[in-house]
């Protein structure tokens, strides 16, 4: 397979995830993340030509072009277990945030919110880098820094639209302060890629956490919701936009500046008349469940899919590294989270679609090569082991489906 040789080729071949790391590496005077409408995706705009050194640094850091799980002595420990579909794990728990406020307002069980607050209040980090709704345009998502409980709570709740949490990642390193990063699995891959570019990552990024990601929707999907619900004034007239929360899964909610509330059931937002659209790169994601984190979180959907009923809001906690396992034990002992220990079988039960994606990845990548396309580099993510769990028919279906997408041009984009 051919691989991208520049930022332009990353974007044009549908490999960009919109994380913003290229802007951080090149500097905002040369690369600027821009919303591309339609369909509503954050993409880099190259403002001035990039020199070869900068291009190479971007290629080394970009999680759209490169996924490479860090092989660091002692990171996982001798007792770590490895699941072919879901990666390394020490322990798995089902539970939720113990604090009733966090449990109710945050998505799923409030796990990442509770752990982020715990990191700050125990002085393990000085701040947490994550995302939150824009105050000016609440349907959009922005990089958010939290230094206390109240600021973490501002970012509680899922953000299913495009986001660029790494837009100023090197500037955060410049502060010289210990911090944690909470994001999508691909965002965390970008953080780990930067270890090879900037040695301060090992020193200052103390913890990484991610949620299991089933792809995120283009911004146009949120606009369709406003249209379906008849929200007057559209996006510019919003004071709040939540994708879920205040219950599990909770409704998608838009609130206008004069206080009118428009709710849409969670399942209708995702599976309603418009459906939803997303970028091609999500279809070839080798790590949808946060294998490279210290702790990853997933919805504990009963039977593998969401329901509209309020069923308590539980999630699965997976400790991936020795450091993550120790942090989980501290959080349990401090009653930050309320959990029952289970094992990796719970992830297979609650997130079976993620196993399907991982197990079919070799076939999907082969389809890119078949079509003469440009694809990403994936290392140390156990794709052969995952593929070995499935039969020939499964792989041919995945290969054929990806070929069809490529022939329809869904992997082709233009630079803004």
VEXDODREN-464238 format. One record per residue (C-alpha): residue number from 1; residue in one letter; x, y, z. Coordinates in steps of 0.001 Angstrom, whole numbers. Layout:
! VEXDODREN-464238
@num = NUM; residu = A; xx = X; yy = Y; zz = Z
...
This chain:
! VEXDODREN-464238
@num = 1; residu = X; xx = 0; yy = 0; zz = 0
@num = 2; residu = X; xx = 1120; yy = 3544; zz = -696
@num = 3; residu = X; xx = 1263; yy = 5955; zz = 2251
@num = 4; residu = X; xx = 840; yy = 9737; zz = 2409
@num = 5; residu = X; xx = 3898; yy = 11907; zz = 1868
@num = 6; residu = X; xx = 2446; yy = 15248; zz = 2904
@num = 7; residu = X; xx = -337; yy = 16911; zz = 4861
@num = 8; residu = X; xx = -2140; yy = 17519; zz = 1582
@num = 9; residu = X; xx = -2134; yy = 13800; zz = 765
@num = 10; residu = X; xx = -3420; yy = 12955; zz = 4245
@num = 11; residu = X; xx = -6469; yy = 15156; zz = 3720
@num = 12; residu = X; xx = -7081; yy = 14390; zz = 47
@num = 13; residu = X; xx = -7102; yy = 10629; zz = 697
@num = 14; residu = X; xx = -9636; yy = 10780; zz = 3512
@num = 15; residu = X; xx = -7186; yy = 10037; zz = 6331
@num = 16; residu = X; xx = -7598; yy = 13228; zz = 8379
@num = 17; residu = X; xx = -9366; yy = 12824; zz = 11746
@num = 18; residu = X; xx = -9518; yy = 16572; zz = 12424
@num = 19; residu = X; xx = -7550; yy = 16402; zz = 15704
@num = 20; residu = X; xx = -5627; yy = 19630; zz = 15052
@num = 21; residu = X; xx = -2173; yy = 18243; zz = 15825
@num = 22; residu = X; xx = -825; yy = 19461; zz = 12467
@num = 23; residu = X; xx = -1676; yy = 23045; zz = 13442
@num = 24; residu = X; xx = 146; yy = 22597; zz = 16729
@num = 25; residu = X; xx = 3243; yy = 21206; zz = 14989
@num = 26; residu = X; xx = 3370; yy = 23733; zz = 12155
@num = 27; residu = X; xx = 2044; yy = 26741; zz = 14073
@num = 28; residu = X; xx = -1209; yy = 28582; zz = 13465
@num = 29; residu = X; xx = 498; yy = 31020; zz = 11123
@num = 30; residu = X; xx = 1096; yy = 28189; zz = 8649
@num = 31; residu = X; xx = -1741; yy = 25684; zz = 9277
@num = 32; residu = X; xx = -5180; yy = 26535; zz = 10617
@num = 33; residu = X; xx = -8054; yy = 24137; zz = 11357
@num = 34; residu = X; xx = -11132; yy = 25211; zz = 9413
@num = 35; residu = X; xx = -14723; yy = 23983; zz = 9300
@num = 36; residu = X; xx = -15516; yy = 22574; zz = 5869
@num = 37; residu = X; xx = -19238; yy = 22848; zz = 5041
@num = 38; residu = X; xx = -20854; yy = 20686; zz = 3852
@num = 39; residu = X; xx = -20627; yy = 18200; zz = 5466
@num = 40; residu = X; xx = -19210; yy = 19910; zz = 8566
@num = 41; residu = X; xx = -15666; yy = 18622; zz = 9195
@num = 42; residu = X; xx = -12615; yy = 20268; zz = 10724
@num = 43; residu = X; xx = -9748; yy = 20198; zz = 8259
@num = 44; residu = X; xx = -6321; yy = 21924; zz = 8069
@num = 45; residu = X; xx = -5981; yy = 24914; zz = 5807
@num = 46; residu = X; xx = -2384; yy = 25354; zz = 4682
@num = 47; residu = X; xx = -1795; yy = 29108; zz = 4840
@num = 48; residu = X; xx = 1849; yy = 29086; zz = 3722
@num = 49; residu = X; xx = 3911; yy = 26342; zz = 2064
@num = 50; residu = X; xx = 5395; yy = 23843; zz = 4496
@num = 51; residu = X; xx = 9091; yy = 22936; zz = 4482
@num = 52; residu = X; xx = 10159; yy = 19287; zz = 4414
@num = 53; residu = X; xx = 11082; yy = 19205; zz = 8107
@num = 54; residu = X; xx = 7598; yy = 20350; zz = 9104
@num = 55; residu = X; xx = 5934; yy = 17898; zz = 6709
@num = 56; residu = X; xx = 7950; yy = 15043; zz = 8199
@num = 57; residu = X; xx = 7058; yy = 16094; zz = 11743
@num = 58; residu = X; xx = 3369; yy = 16169; zz = 10798
@num = 59; residu = X; xx = 3583; yy = 12719; zz = 9182
@num = 60; residu = X; xx = 5265; yy = 11375; zz = 12334
@num = 61; residu = X; xx = 2615; yy = 12867; zz = 14601
@num = 62; residu = X; xx = -617; yy = 12584; zz = 12617
@num = 63; residu = X; xx = -2869; yy = 9817; zz = 14024
@num = 64; residu = X; xx = -4805; yy = 9763; zz = 10756
@num = 65; residu = X; xx = -1676; yy = 8672; zz = 8901
@num = 66; residu = X; xx = 51; yy = 6676; zz = 11652
@num = 67; residu = X; xx = -1134; yy = 4499; zz = 14542
@num = 68; residu = X; xx = 1762; yy = 2977; zz = 16468
@num = 69; residu = X; xx = 1155; yy = 1681; zz = 19976
@num = 70; residu = X; xx = 4111; yy = 2675; zz = 22161
@num = 71; residu = X; xx = 6359; yy = -213; zz = 23145
@num = 72; residu = X; xx = 7810; yy = 1016; zz = 26424
@num = 73; residu = X; xx = 9473; yy = -1357; zz = 28906
@num = 74; residu = X; xx = 7347; yy = -1749; zz = 32026
@num = 75; residu = X; xx = 4374; yy = 190; zz = 30669
@num = 76; residu = X; xx = 1969; yy = -2737; zz = 30707
@num = 77; residu = X; xx = 3680; yy = -5073; zz = 33178
@num = 78; residu = X; xx = 4268; yy = -8799; zz = 32988
@num = 79; residu = X; xx = 740; yy = -9702; zz = 34075
@num = 80; residu = X; xx = -1102; yy = -7774; zz = 31372
@num = 81; residu = X; xx = -3572; yy = -9790; zz = 29306
@num = 82; residu = X; xx = -4163; yy = -9112; zz = 25614
@num = 83; residu = X; xx = -7446; yy = -9629; zz = 23765
@num = 84; residu = X; xx = -7107; yy = -9858; zz = 19999
@num = 85; residu = X; xx = -10103; yy = -7574; zz = 19391
@num = 86; residu = X; xx = -9818; yy = -5173; zz = 22334
@num = 87; residu = X; xx = -6127; yy = -5035; zz = 23166
@num = 88; residu = X; xx = -4198; yy = -5018; zz = 26465
@num = 89; residu = X; xx = -6053; yy = -5065; zz = 29762
@num = 90; residu = X; xx = -5419; yy = -5648; zz = 33445
@num = 91; residu = X; xx = -8903; yy = -5431; zz = 34922
@num = 92; residu = X; xx = -12414; yy = -4583; zz = 33740
@num = 93; residu = X; xx = -15195; yy = -3171; zz = 35901
@num = 94; residu = X; xx = -18824; yy = -2260; zz = 35312
@num = 95; residu = X; xx = -20026; yy = 785; zz = 37227
@num = 96; residu = X; xx = -20426; yy = 4540; zz = 37337
@num = 97; residu = X; xx = -19402; yy = 7728; zz = 39089
@num = 98; residu = X; xx = -20317; yy = 7623; zz = 42774
@num = 99; residu = X; xx = -21235; yy = 11319; zz = 42869
@num = 100; residu = X; xx = -24976; yy = 11519; zz = 41978
@num = 101; residu = X; xx = -24547; yy = 14874; zz = 40179
@num = 102; residu = X; xx = -21818; yy = 13542; zz = 37901
@num = 103; residu = X; xx = -23628; yy = 10262; zz = 37351
@num = 104; residu = X; xx = -26805; yy = 11985; zz = 36204
@num = 105; residu = X; xx = -25475; yy = 14865; zz = 34131
@num = 106; residu = X; xx = -22611; yy = 13145; zz = 32338
@num = 107; residu = X; xx = -23000; yy = 10630; zz = 29538
@num = 108; residu = X; xx = -23148; yy = 6938; zz = 30360
@num = 109; residu = X; xx = -21833; yy = 6474; zz = 33903
@num = 110; residu = X; xx = -19909; yy = 9749; zz = 34236
@num = 111; residu = X; xx = -16634; yy = 7810; zz = 34384
@num = 112; residu = X; xx = -14260; yy = 10164; zz = 32585
@num = 113; residu = X; xx = -15691; yy = 13204; zz = 34358
@num = 114; residu = X; xx = -15226; yy = 11567; zz = 37755
@num = 115; residu = X; xx = -11689; yy = 10418; zz = 36989
@num = 116; residu = X; xx = -10703; yy = 13811; zz = 35585
@num = 117; residu = X; xx = -11860; yy = 15541; zz = 38764
@num = 118; residu = X; xx = -10053; yy = 12924; zz = 40882
@num = 119; residu = X; xx = -6768; yy = 13568; zz = 39071
@num = 120; residu = X; xx = -7020; yy = 17284; zz = 39831
@num = 121; residu = X; xx = -8205; yy = 16994; zz = 43419
@num = 122; residu = X; xx = -5426; yy = 14540; zz = 44319
@num = 123; residu = X; xx = -2812; yy = 16794; zz = 42635
@num = 124; residu = X; xx = -1713; yy = 14087; zz = 40230
@num = 125; residu = X; xx = -1924; yy = 16633; zz = 37419
@num = 126; residu = X; xx = -2150; yy = 20405; zz = 37212
@num = 127; residu = X; xx = -4765; yy = 20382; zz = 34461
@num = 128; residu = X; xx = -6781; yy = 18179; zz = 32142
@num = 129; residu = X; xx = -6885; yy = 18686; zz = 28370
@num = 130; residu = X; xx = -10217; yy = 17593; zz = 26924
@num = 131; residu = X; xx = -13139; yy = 19141; zz = 24992
@num = 132; residu = X; xx = -16343; yy = 21000; zz = 25763
@num = 133; residu = X; xx = -19136; yy = 22763; zz = 23936
@num = 134; residu = X; xx = -18267; yy = 26179; zz = 22565
@num = 135; residu = X; xx = -19795; yy = 28960; zz = 24653
@num = 136; residu = X; xx = -20392; yy = 31074; zz = 21544
@num = 137; residu = X; xx = -21643; yy = 28280; zz = 19275
@num = 138; residu = X; xx = -22702; yy = 25414; zz = 21578
@num = 139; residu = X; xx = -23359; yy = 22971; zz = 18745
@num = 140; residu = X; xx = -19614; yy = 23064; zz = 18080
@num = 141; residu = X; xx = -16867; yy = 21522; zz = 20171
@num = 142; residu = X; xx = -13648; yy = 23187; zz = 21326
@num = 143; residu = X; xx = -10440; yy = 22227; zz = 23081
@num = 144; residu = X; xx = -10998; yy = 22774; zz = 26813
@num = 145; residu = X; xx = -8563; yy = 23029; zz = 29744
@num = 146; residu = X; xx = -9751; yy = 22202; zz = 33247
@num = 147; residu = X; xx = -7984; yy = 23164; zz = 36457
@num = 148; residu = X; xx = -10815; yy = 22384; zz = 38898
@num = 149; residu = X; xx = -14049; yy = 20439; zz = 39336
@num = 150; residu = X; xx = -16305; yy = 23129; zz = 37876
@num = 151; residu = X; xx = -14270; yy = 23321; zz = 34680
@num = 152; residu = X; xx = -14272; yy = 19534; zz = 34245
@num = 153; residu = X; xx = -18057; yy = 19546; zz = 34638
@num = 154; residu = X; xx = -18300; yy = 22099; zz = 31804
@num = 155; residu = X; xx = -17026; yy = 19331; zz = 29522
@num = 156; residu = X; xx = -19278; yy = 16564; zz = 30866
@num = 157; residu = X; xx = -21376; yy = 14797; zz = 28271
@num = 158; residu = X; xx = -20606; yy = 13308; zz = 24870
@num = 159; residu = X; xx = -19633; yy = 15553; zz = 21971
@num = 160; residu = X; xx = -20437; yy = 13637; zz = 18805
@num = 161; residu = X; xx = -19434; yy = 16338; zz = 16345
@num = 162; residu = X; xx = -15993; yy = 17259; zz = 14988
@num = 163; residu = X; xx = -13357; yy = 18472; zz = 17454
@num = 164; residu = X; xx = -9683; yy = 19456; zz = 17439
@num = 165; residu = X; xx = -8416; yy = 18820; zz = 20984
@num = 166; residu = X; xx = -4731; yy = 18814; zz = 19967
@num = 167; residu = X; xx = -4842; yy = 22168; zz = 18204
@num = 168; residu = X; xx = -2302; yy = 23663; zz = 20651
@num = 169; residu = X; xx = -808; yy = 20520; zz = 22187
@num = 170; residu = X; xx = 2795; yy = 21754; zz = 21989
@num = 171; residu = X; xx = 1755; yy = 24971; zz = 23741
@num = 172; residu = X; xx = 486; yy = 22868; zz = 26633
@num = 173; residu = X; xx = 3873; yy = 21148; zz = 26788
@num = 174; residu = X; xx = 5504; yy = 24583; zz = 26864
@num = 175; residu = X; xx = 3860; yy = 25213; zz = 30241
@num = 176; residu = X; xx = 6079; yy = 22573; zz = 31803
@num = 177; residu = X; xx = 3229; yy = 21348; zz = 34020
@num = 178; residu = X; xx = 1975; yy = 17765; zz = 34437
@num = 179; residu = X; xx = -1371; yy = 17134; zz = 32748
@num = 180; residu = X; xx = -3766; yy = 14445; zz = 31562
@num = 181; residu = X; xx = -5415; yy = 14075; zz = 28164
@num = 182; residu = X; xx = -8960; yy = 12776; zz = 27690
@num = 183; residu = X; xx = -10118; yy = 12288; zz = 24115
@num = 184; residu = X; xx = -11044; yy = 9944; zz = 21325
@num = 185; residu = X; xx = -8737; yy = 6952; zz = 20809
@num = 186; residu = X; xx = -7249; yy = 8620; zz = 17727
@num = 187; residu = X; xx = -6471; yy = 11761; zz = 19749
@num = 188; residu = X; xx = -4565; yy = 9625; zz = 22244
@num = 189; residu = X; xx = -2689; yy = 7983; zz = 19368
@num = 190; residu = X; xx = -1610; yy = 11459; zz = 18303
@num = 191; residu = X; xx = -306; yy = 12134; zz = 21809
@num = 192; residu = X; xx = 1719; yy = 8905; zz = 21737
@num = 193; residu = X; xx = 3023; yy = 9648; zz = 18241
@num = 194; residu = X; xx = 4374; yy = 12936; zz = 19574
@num = 195; residu = X; xx = 6641; yy = 11038; zz = 21956
@num = 196; residu = X; xx = 8979; yy = 10519; zz = 18997
@num = 197; residu = X; xx = 8823; yy = 14191; zz = 18039
@num = 198; residu = X; xx = 8962; yy = 15848; zz = 21471
@num = 199; residu = X; xx = 10521; yy = 14100; zz = 24528
@num = 200; residu = X; xx = 8520; yy = 16338; zz = 26878
@num = 201; residu = X; xx = 5468; yy = 14155; zz = 26247
@num = 202; residu = X; xx = 6891; yy = 11353; zz = 28407
@num = 203; residu = X; xx = 7708; yy = 13823; zz = 31161
@num = 204; residu = X; xx = 4511; yy = 15876; zz = 31268
@num = 205; residu = X; xx = 1587; yy = 13759; zz = 29993
@num = 206; residu = X; xx = 911; yy = 11743; zz = 33133
@num = 207; residu = X; xx = -2316; yy = 9990; zz = 32131
@num = 208; residu = X; xx = -4280; yy = 9333; zz = 28958
@num = 209; residu = X; xx = -7922; yy = 8260; zz = 28904
@num = 210; residu = X; xx = -10403; yy = 7692; zz = 26090
@num = 211; residu = X; xx = -13911; yy = 6498; zz = 25431
@num = 212; residu = X; xx = -14900; yy = 3754; zz = 23034
@num = 213; residu = X; xx = -15683; yy = 5593; zz = 19789
@num = 214; residu = X; xx = -18195; yy = 4336; zz = 17258
@num = 215; residu = X; xx = -17296; yy = 7147; zz = 14799
@num = 216; residu = X; xx = -18417; yy = 10744; zz = 15264
@num = 217; residu = X; xx = -20941; yy = 12514; zz = 13092
@num = 218; residu = X; xx = -20388; yy = 15395; zz = 10713
@num = 219; residu = X; xx = -21805; yy = 18686; zz = 11952
@num = 220; residu = X; xx = -24526; yy = 18545; zz = 9301
@num = 221; residu = X; xx = -26137; yy = 15718; zz = 11312
@num = 222; residu = X; xx = -26703; yy = 18145; zz = 14182
@num = 223; residu = X; xx = -28143; yy = 20718; zz = 11799
@num = 224; residu = X; xx = -30592; yy = 18107; zz = 10514
@num = 225; residu = X; xx = -31777; yy = 17599; zz = 14081
@num = 226; residu = X; xx = -32499; yy = 21333; zz = 14377
@num = 227; residu = X; xx = -34475; yy = 21168; zz = 11135
@num = 228; residu = X; xx = -36457; yy = 18107; zz = 12231
@num = 229; residu = X; xx = -37396; yy = 19732; zz = 15527
@num = 230; residu = X; xx = -38183; yy = 23128; zz = 13997
@num = 231; residu = X; xx = -35655; yy = 25068; zz = 16085
@num = 232; residu = X; xx = -36101; yy = 28745; zz = 15143
@num = 233; residu = X; xx = -32978; yy = 30567; zz = 14022
@num = 234; residu = X; xx = -30926; yy = 27395; zz = 13647
@num = 235; residu = X; xx = -27433; yy = 27074; zz = 15058
@num = 236; residu = X; xx = -26946; yy = 30811; zz = 15625
@num = 237; residu = X; xx = -29909; yy = 30927; zz = 18019
@num = 238; residu = X; xx = -28663; yy = 28275; zz = 20461
@num = 239; residu = X; xx = -27633; yy = 28708; zz = 24082
@num = 240; residu = X; xx = -27085; yy = 24967; zz = 24646
@num = 241; residu = X; xx = -26676; yy = 21831; zz = 22572
@num = 242; residu = X; xx = -26186; yy = 18435; zz = 24246
@num = 243; residu = X; xx = -25895; yy = 15144; zz = 22417
@num = 244; residu = X; xx = -26872; yy = 13079; zz = 25465
@num = 245; residu = X; xx = -26739; yy = 13106; zz = 29257
@num = 246; residu = X; xx = -29072; yy = 13966; zz = 32141
@num = 247; residu = X; xx = -30032; yy = 10315; zz = 32132
@num = 248; residu = X; xx = -28703; yy = 7451; zz = 30075
@num = 249; residu = X; xx = -28538; yy = 7767; zz = 27234
@num = 250; residu = X; xx = -30627; yy = 10944; zz = 27605
@num = 251; residu = X; xx = -32025; yy = 12975; zz = 24717
@num = 252; residu = X; xx = -30249; yy = 15165; zz = 22226
@num = 253; residu = X; xx = -31234; yy = 18633; zz = 23427
@num = 254; residu = X; xx = -31185; yy = 22084; zz = 21817
@num = 255; residu = X; xx = -32065; yy = 25167; zz = 23851
@num = 256; residu = X; xx = -32619; yy = 28527; zz = 22153
@num = 257; residu = X; xx = -31387; yy = 31844; zz = 23509
@num = 258; residu = X; xx = -34896; yy = 32655; zz = 24745
@num = 259; residu = X; xx = -35115; yy = 29347; zz = 26630
@num = 260; residu = X; xx = -37163; yy = 27128; zz = 24302
@num = 261; residu = X; xx = -36223; yy = 23453; zz = 24715
@num = 262; residu = X; xx = -36240; yy = 20985; zz = 21819
@num = 263; residu = X; xx = -35507; yy = 17327; zz = 22604
@num = 264; residu = X; xx = -34992; yy = 14439; zz = 20229
@num = 265; residu = X; xx = -34734; yy = 10840; zz = 21438
@num = 266; residu = X; xx = -31198; yy = 9491; zz = 21286
@num = 267; residu = X; xx = -32066; yy = 6695; zz = 18865
@num = 268; residu = X; xx = -33926; yy = 9072; zz = 16578
@num = 269; residu = X; xx = -30897; yy = 11353; zz = 16367
@num = 270; residu = X; xx = -28666; yy = 8485; zz = 15256
@num = 271; residu = X; xx = -31053; yy = 6295; zz = 13295
@num = 272; residu = X; xx = -33818; yy = 8691; zz = 12256
@num = 273; residu = X; xx = -34906; yy = 9783; zz = 8775
@num = 274; residu = X; xx = -31657; yy = 11529; zz = 7837
@num = 275; residu = X; xx = -29299; yy = 8929; zz = 9265
@num = 276; residu = X; xx = -25821; yy = 10245; zz = 9924
@num = 277; residu = X; xx = -22654; yy = 10834; zz = 7968
@num = 278; residu = X; xx = -19023; yy = 10565; zz = 9003
@num = 279; residu = X; xx = -15520; yy = 10611; zz = 7600
@num = 280; residu = X; xx = -13974; yy = 7643; zz = 5760
@num = 281; residu = X; xx = -11037; yy = 7369; zz = 8169
@num = 282; residu = X; xx = -13376; yy = 6196; zz = 10954
@num = 283; residu = X; xx = -14229; yy = 3124; zz = 8872
@num = 284; residu = X; xx = -10583; yy = 2050; zz = 8914
@num = 285; residu = X; xx = -9879; yy = 2746; zz = 12582
@num = 286; residu = X; xx = -7680; yy = -2; zz = 14124
@num = 287; residu = X; xx = -8269; yy = 1188; zz = 17689
@num = 288; residu = X; xx = -11865; yy = 2243; zz = 18322
@num = 289; residu = X; xx = -11756; yy = 1273; zz = 22021
@num = 290; residu = X; xx = -8708; yy = 3146; zz = 23306
@num = 291; residu = X; xx = -6135; yy = 361; zz = 23475
@num = 292; residu = X; xx = -3276; yy = 2871; zz = 23852
@num = 293; residu = X; xx = -4647; yy = 4600; zz = 26916
@num = 294; residu = X; xx = -4028; yy = 4106; zz = 30614
@num = 295; residu = X; xx = -7781; yy = 3752; zz = 31147
@num = 296; residu = X; xx = -10490; yy = 3443; zz = 28535
@num = 297; residu = X; xx = -14235; yy = 3666; zz = 29039
@num = 298; residu = X; xx = -17095; yy = 2242; zz = 27031
@num = 299; residu = X; xx = -20853; yy = 2255; zz = 27205
@num = 300; residu = X; xx = -22191; yy = -884; zz = 28860
@num = 301; residu = X; xx = -25041; yy = -1181; zz = 26388
@num = 302; residu = X; xx = -27209; yy = -4177; zz = 27337
@num = 303; residu = X; xx = -26948; yy = -6624; zz = 24456
@num = 304; residu = X; xx = -24598; yy = -4357; zz = 22528
@num = 305; residu = X; xx = -26867; yy = -1438; zz = 21647
@num = 306; residu = X; xx = -28531; yy = 1594; zz = 23249
@num = 307; residu = X; xx = -32128; yy = 1685; zz = 24438
@num = 308; residu = X; xx = -34311; yy = 4659; zz = 25225
@num = 309; residu = X; xx = -35138; yy = 3475; zz = 28723
@num = 310; residu = X; xx = -33369; yy = 4819; zz = 31802
@num = 311; residu = X; xx = -31414; yy = 1804; zz = 32965
@num = 312; residu = X; xx = -29036; yy = 3333; zz = 35465
@num = 313; residu = X; xx = -26195; yy = 4659; zz = 33373
@num = 314; residu = X; xx = -23339; yy = 2189; zz = 33751
@num = 315; residu = X; xx = -20155; yy = 1949; zz = 31773
@num = 316; residu = X; xx = -17160; yy = -351; zz = 31504
@num = 317; residu = X; xx = -13787; yy = 738; zz = 32889
@num = 318; residu = X; xx = -10731; yy = -986; zz = 31358
@num = 319; residu = X; xx = -7294; yy = -504; zz = 32921
@num = 320; residu = X; xx = -4719; yy = -890; zz = 30166
@num = 321; residu = X; xx = -1404; yy = -76; zz = 31859
@num = 322; residu = X; xx = 87; yy = -522; zz = 35315
@num = 323; residu = X; xx = -358; yy = 3199; zz = 35920
@num = 324; residu = X; xx = -3986; yy = 3085; zz = 34810
@num = 325; residu = X; xx = -4701; yy = 62; zz = 36980
@num = 326; residu = X; xx = -3222; yy = 1795; zz = 40035
@num = 327; residu = X; xx = -5287; yy = 4911; zz = 39358
@num = 328; residu = X; xx = -8479; yy = 2872; zz = 39095
@num = 329; residu = X; xx = -7753; yy = 1162; zz = 42403
@num = 330; residu = X; xx = -7209; yy = 4532; zz = 44084
@num = 331; residu = X; xx = -10482; yy = 5832; zz = 42635
@num = 332; residu = X; xx = -12325; yy = 2745; zz = 43868
@num = 333; residu = X; xx = -10791; yy = 3010; zz = 47355
@num = 334; residu = X; xx = -11717; yy = 6706; zz = 47513
@num = 335; residu = X; xx = -15332; yy = 5950; zz = 46473
@num = 336; residu = X; xx = -14949; yy = 8108; zz = 43382
@num = 337; residu = X; xx = -16461; yy = 5300; zz = 41322
@num = 338; residu = X; xx = -18868; yy = 2528; zz = 42242
@num = 339; residu = X; xx = -17959; yy = -667; zz = 40385
@num = 340; residu = X; xx = -18203; yy = -4436; zz = 40212
@num = 341; residu = X; xx = -15270; yy = -6269; zz = 38682
@num = 342; residu = X; xx = -15906; yy = -8326; zz = 35561
@num = 343; residu = X; xx = -13602; yy = -9255; zz = 32666
@num = 344; residu = X; xx = -13004; yy = -8633; zz = 28970
@num = 345; residu = X; xx = -16024; yy = -10762; zz = 28031
@num = 346; residu = X; xx = -18164; yy = -7804; zz = 29103
@num = 347; residu = X; xx = -16620; yy = -5706; zz = 26339
@num = 348; residu = X; xx = -17420; yy = -8380; zz = 23774
@num = 349; residu = X; xx = -21016; yy = -8388; zz = 25022
@num = 350; residu = X; xx = -21503; yy = -4619; zz = 25187
@num = 351; residu = X; xx = -19377; yy = -3456; zz = 22231
@num = 352; residu = X; xx = -19543; yy = -6287; zz = 19653
@num = 353; residu = X; xx = -19541; yy = -3831; zz = 16732
@num = 354; residu = X; xx = -16069; yy = -2669; zz = 17758
@num = 355; residu = X; xx = -14767; yy = -6230; zz = 17535
@num = 356; residu = X; xx = -16261; yy = -6463; zz = 14043
@num = 357; residu = X; xx = -14372; yy = -3340; zz = 12986
@num = 358; residu = X; xx = -11042; yy = -4438; zz = 14465
@num = 359; residu = X; xx = -11284; yy = -8000; zz = 13179
@num = 360; residu = X; xx = -12048; yy = -6793; zz = 9654
@num = 361; residu = X; xx = -9302; yy = -4188; zz = 9486
@num = 362; residu = X; xx = -6794; yy = -6170; zz = 7436
@num = 363; residu = X; xx = -9457; yy = -6773; zz = 4792
@num = 364; residu = X; xx = -10412; yy = -3097; zz = 4723
@num = 365; residu = X; xx = -6790; yy = -2057; zz = 4329
@num = 366; residu = X; xx = -6349; yy = -4616; zz = 1552
@num = 367; residu = X; xx = -9252; yy = -2995; zz = -283
@num = 368; residu = X; xx = -7378; yy = 332; zz = -276
@num = 369; residu = X; xx = -4345; yy = -1398; zz = -1756
@num = 370; residu = X; xx = -6547; yy = -3186; zz = -4319
@num = 371; residu = X; xx = -7821; yy = 170; zz = -5548
@num = 372; residu = X; xx = -4345; yy = 1697; zz = -5718
@num = 373; residu = X; xx = -5170; yy = 4093; zz = -2908
@num = 374; residu = X; xx = -3092; yy = 5825; zz = -284
@num = 375; residu = X; xx = -3616; yy = 4447; zz = 3213
@num = 376; residu = X; xx = -2335; yy = 4784; zz = 6766
@num = 377; residu = X; xx = 459; yy = 2973; zz = 8594
@num = 378; residu = X; xx = -711; yy = 787; zz = 11503
@num = 379; residu = X; xx = 1865; yy = -827; zz = 13818
@num = 380; residu = X; xx = 1671; yy = -2847; zz = 17030
@num = 381; residu = X; xx = -2117; yy = -3069; zz = 17053
@num = 382; residu = X; xx = -2407; yy = -6848; zz = 16543
@num = 383; residu = X; xx = -4353; yy = -6803; zz = 13285
@num = 384; residu = X; xx = -3265; yy = -10289; zz = 12233
@num = 385; residu = X; xx = -4401; yy = -11758; zz = 15557
@num = 386; residu = X; xx = -7747; yy = -10003; zz = 15260
@num = 387; residu = X; xx = -8248; yy = -11146; zz = 11665
@num = 388; residu = X; xx = -7469; yy = -14768; zz = 12566
@num = 389; residu = X; xx = -10671; yy = -14937; zz = 14619
@num = 390; residu = X; xx = -12891; yy = -14629; zz = 11529
@num = 391; residu = X; xx = -13594; yy = -16686; zz = 8439
@num = 392; residu = X; xx = -13017; yy = -16004; zz = 4764
@num = 393; residu = X; xx = -16576; yy = -14841; zz = 4139
@num = 394; residu = X; xx = -16297; yy = -12199; zz = 6875
@num = 395; residu = X; xx = -13094; yy = -10796; zz = 5398
@num = 396; residu = X; xx = -14454; yy = -10763; zz = 1844
@num = 397; residu = X; xx = -17502; yy = -8816; zz = 3018
@num = 398; residu = X; xx = -15281; yy = -6230; zz = 4694
@num = 399; residu = X; xx = -13025; yy = -6020; zz = 1660
@num = 400; residu = X; xx = -15940; yy = -5623; zz = -742
@num = 401; residu = X; xx = -17642; yy = -2989; zz = 1411
@num = 402; residu = X; xx = -14508; yy = -857; zz = 1566
@num = 403; residu = X; xx = -13907; yy = -1221; zz = -2169
@num = 404; residu = X; xx = -17431; yy = 35; zz = -2791
@num = 405; residu = X; xx = -16877; yy = 3101; zz = -586
@num = 406; residu = X; xx = -13640; yy = 3895; zz = -2393
@num = 407; residu = X; xx = -15251; yy = 3533; zz = -5820
@num = 408; residu = X; xx = -17988; yy = 5932; zz = -4704
@num = 409; residu = X; xx = -15245; yy = 8412; zz = -3766
@num = 410; residu = X; xx = -16109; yy = 8702; zz = -62
@num = 411; residu = X; xx = -12385; yy = 8705; zz = 745
@num = 412; residu = X; xx = -11697; yy = 11719; zz = -1445
@num = 413; residu = X; xx = -11624; yy = 15196; zz = 77
@num = 414; residu = X; xx = -10225; yy = 18583; zz = -850
@num = 415; residu = X; xx = -8096; yy = 20893; zz = 1222
@num = 416; residu = X; xx = -10052; yy = 23934; zz = 2440
